[in-house]
Amino acid sequence: MIIQNTQDKEFSNLNSISIGNVKINSKVVSAPMAGITDYVLRKLIRKYSKDCLLTTEMISSEALVQREDCHIVKTDEEEIPVSFQISGHKPPLVAKSAKILADKATIIDINMGCPVNKVMKATDGCALMKSPDVAASLIRAVKEVVDLPVTCKFRLGINQNCINFVDFAVKMQEAGAAAICVHARTRVQMYSGVADWKRVSALRGKIDIPYFINGDIVSVETAEQAMNDSLADGLAVGRGLLGNPWLPAQIDDYLKFGKKPDEKSIEEKLSVLKEHLDAEIAFRGELNGIKFFRKFYPYYIKGLRGASEFRGRLVTEENYDKIISILQEIKNA
Ligand SMILES: Cc1cc2nc3c(=O)[nH]c(=O)nc-3n(C[C@H](O)[C@H](O)[C@H](O)COP(=O)(O)O)c2cc1C
C-alpha cells in the first residue's frame, strides 16, 4: 500500500509536486549521471514518460563559462520539464552558469553530493557539505540572477561520524532552495553499501520544501519502499535507468495508478538498445557514438542467453554492421 505522506501539503498531491512555481505532474525524477544521462538518454526516457522531471549530467561552472555551446548543454522543447545541474563552489561562476542555462532550464540544480576525489579536492560536490555557508551562498547567488526554482542534491553527510543532512537541508531551505534531493549514502560510501531510506525520514517536519529520496531505486517495489521509508515527496532514479529507460514511466504509472509493469521482451530490449545506439551515433558521430555506447550494452543484454560472451564481443566492436549482426545473433540465441 502506498502511503501518501504529504497529500495534505500544498506542494504535493497524489500525482504531482510543486517545486517553487513549477508543477511537475509526477513524483519521479531521472537523477543526474555524468557520462550517462546525456541529451540522447534523456530523450529516450521522455519517450516513455511524458511527465517525469529529467536532469542533465552535472555541468562544471568552470568549464561552462569558458565554453557555452558544448554538447552537454544541448536540449530541446520536448525535454521540458528539465533540471540543469551545475557543479562548482564559486558563487559568481555558478550564478553566471545559471544565467547561461536559464533559457533552456525549467529548474537549476546544484551538485552538492559528488564524492569523486577530483571534485572533492576542488571543494565542489559533496565537499560543500563541509561548508554549508558556501553551499548556501551558491543557492542565493543563483536565485539573485535567475527567475527559476533552485534546488540541490546532496548526501547523508561525509561519513558515519558526520551525518549532517538535516541541518544542511534546513540551511539550504533558508537560503531559498525550492526542493532538495538526498542520496541516502555518505560520501565515504560512494556508490556501495545500501541506501538508508529510513534515515532520510528525519527530514519530515524539519523542512517545508519537498524532498526527493535517491539511492537503490531500481523497480516499482523499491520505489514504493523508498517512499514509505523516507516519507519523501518524490524520488530520483539513478543507475536503475541503465538499460531500463522506461523505469521512470513504470514507477510513475505505479505510483499514480497502481499499475504493475509488464516484463519487456528480448525483442523490445534489443530494439531500444539499437534506438539508443543509433541516437548516440547521430549525436556524436559514428566511431565516437559506438565507443561511448559501450558502457550501456551490459545493462540492455543482462540476463539474456549467452550475455557474457556477447557482451565481450560488443564492447570491443567498432564496426556498426558487425554490431547489428551480433544483436541479431542475441535475438536468435
Ligand atoms: C556514472 C554516474 C554518474 C553520476 N553523476 C552524477 C552527477 O553528475 N550529478 C549528481 O548529482 N549525481 C551523480 N551521480 C549520482 C546519482 O545521481 C545517484 O545519486 C546515485 O547513483 C545513487 O542513486 P542510484 O542508486 O539510483 O544509482 C552519478 C552516479 C553514477 C553511477
The ligand as a MOL file (V3000), in Angstrom:
LIG
                    3D

  0  0  0     0  0            999 V3000
M  V30 BEGIN CTAB
M  V30 COUNTS 31 33 0 0 0
M  V30 BEGIN ATOM
M  V30 1 C 28.1000 7.0980 -13.5190 0
M  V30 2 C 27.4340 8.0170 -12.5150 0
M  V30 3 C 27.4760 9.3690 -12.7110 0
M  V30 4 C 26.8600 10.2380 -11.7780 0
M  V30 5 N 26.8850 11.5790 -11.9990 0
M  V30 6 C 26.2190 12.4090 -11.1520 0
M  V30 7 C 26.1270 13.7950 -11.4160 0
M  V30 8 O 26.6110 14.2930 -12.4400 0
M  V30 9 N 25.4750 14.5650 -10.5070 0
M  V30 10 C 24.9140 14.0490 -9.3700 0
M  V30 11 O 24.3300 14.7770 -8.5730 0
M  V30 12 N 24.9710 12.7350 -9.1110 0
M  V30 13 C 25.5930 11.9110 -9.9730 0
M  V30 14 N 25.5920 10.5740 -9.7510 0
M  V30 15 C 24.8600 10.0420 -8.5920 0
M  V30 16 C 23.4390 9.6240 -8.9700 0
M  V30 17 O 22.6750 10.7380 -9.3770 0
M  V30 18 C 22.7400 8.9710 -7.7750 0
M  V30 19 O 22.7290 9.8850 -6.7140 0
M  V30 20 C 23.4630 7.7170 -7.3120 0
M  V30 21 O 23.8360 6.8960 -8.3820 0
M  V30 22 C 22.5680 6.9130 -6.3400 0
M  V30 23 O 21.3510 6.5830 -6.9440 0
M  V30 24 P 21.1260 5.1220 -7.5960 0
M  V30 25 O 21.4350 4.1180 -6.5070 0
M  V30 26 O 19.6900 5.1570 -8.0290 0
M  V30 27 O 22.0950 4.9920 -8.7210 0
M  V30 28 C 26.2100 9.7100 -10.6360 0
M  V30 29 C 26.1660 8.3220 -10.4680 0
M  V30 30 C 26.7690 7.4710 -11.3800 0
M  V30 31 C 26.7030 5.9870 -11.1580 0
M  V30 END ATOM
M  V30 BEGIN BOND
M  V30 1 1 1 2
M  V30 2 1 2 3
M  V30 3 2 2 30
M  V30 4 2 3 4
M  V30 5 1 4 5
M  V30 6 1 4 28
M  V30 7 2 5 6
M  V30 8 1 6 7
M  V30 9 1 6 13
M  V30 10 2 7 8
M  V30 11 1 7 9
M  V30 12 1 9 10
M  V30 13 2 10 11
M  V30 14 1 10 12
M  V30 15 2 12 13
M  V30 16 1 13 14
M  V30 17 1 14 15
M  V30 18 1 14 28
M  V30 19 1 15 16
M  V30 20 1 16 17
M  V30 21 1 16 18
M  V30 22 1 18 19
M  V30 23 1 18 20
M  V30 24 1 20 21
M  V30 25 1 20 22
M  V30 26 1 22 23
M  V30 27 1 23 24
M  V30 28 2 24 25
M  V30 29 1 24 26
M  V30 30 1 24 27
M  V30 31 2 28 29
M  V30 32 1 29 30
M  V30 33 1 30 31
M  V30 END BOND
M  V30 END CTAB
M  END
